[in-house]
Amino acid sequence: MPKRTGKSINLANRSRPFNAAKFLRNEAEIAAYIEAMLKDGDTRAVPVALRTVAEAVGGMAALANKTKLSRETLYRTLSERGNPRLDTLTAILAAYGMRLSVRSTRKSGARRGESLLAHA
C-alpha cells in the first residue's frame, strides 16, 4: 500500500480533441472558417476544413445528396491527402451556399493597360 503524505491530489479534467464542427452554426461562421483556412496558405488544410464543415451541416451523406457526388468520392477528396478538383470544390461550396471568388492581393490593384506581370 502506498504511503500517504497528507497532500491532496487534484485530478485534471480529461481533455478532448477540439472539434471545430461544433462551433460552425451558420453560413457566416462557415465562410469565416473556410476563409481562414485559405488565408493560412496550407493547401493541405483546405480539404480537411471542408470535411469539418460537412460534419457541421449534416455529414457526408447530406453533402453527397446536395452535390450529387458519391460519399466515397467525398471521403477520399476531403481526406488529409485529398486534392479536390475545381469542379468538385465548386460543387461542395455551392452545397454550403458559397462560391469561389478572386481578389487582388495588392491594395490599389493594377491600372487599366498596365501589365500584371510587371509586378511579379
C-alpha positions, 0 to 999 in steps of 0.5 A: 500500500502506498504511503500517504503524505497528507497532500491532496491530489487534484485530478485534471479534467480529461481533455478532448480533441477540439472539434471545430464542427461544433462551433460552425452554426451558420453560413457566416461562421462557415465562410469565416472558417473556410476563409481562414483556412485559405488565408493560412496558405496550407493547401493541405488544410483546405480539404480537411476544413471542408470535411469539418464543415460537412460534419457541421451541416449534416455529414457526408451523406447530406453533402453527397445528396446536395452535390450529387457526388458519391460519399466515397468520392467525398471521403477520399477528396476531403481526406488529409491527402485529398486534392479536390478538383475545381469542379468538385470544390465548386460543387461542395461550396455551392452545397454550403451556399458559397462560391469561389471568388478572386481578389487582388492581393495588392491594395490599389490593384493594377491600372487599366493597360498596365501589365500584371506581370510587371509586378511579379 
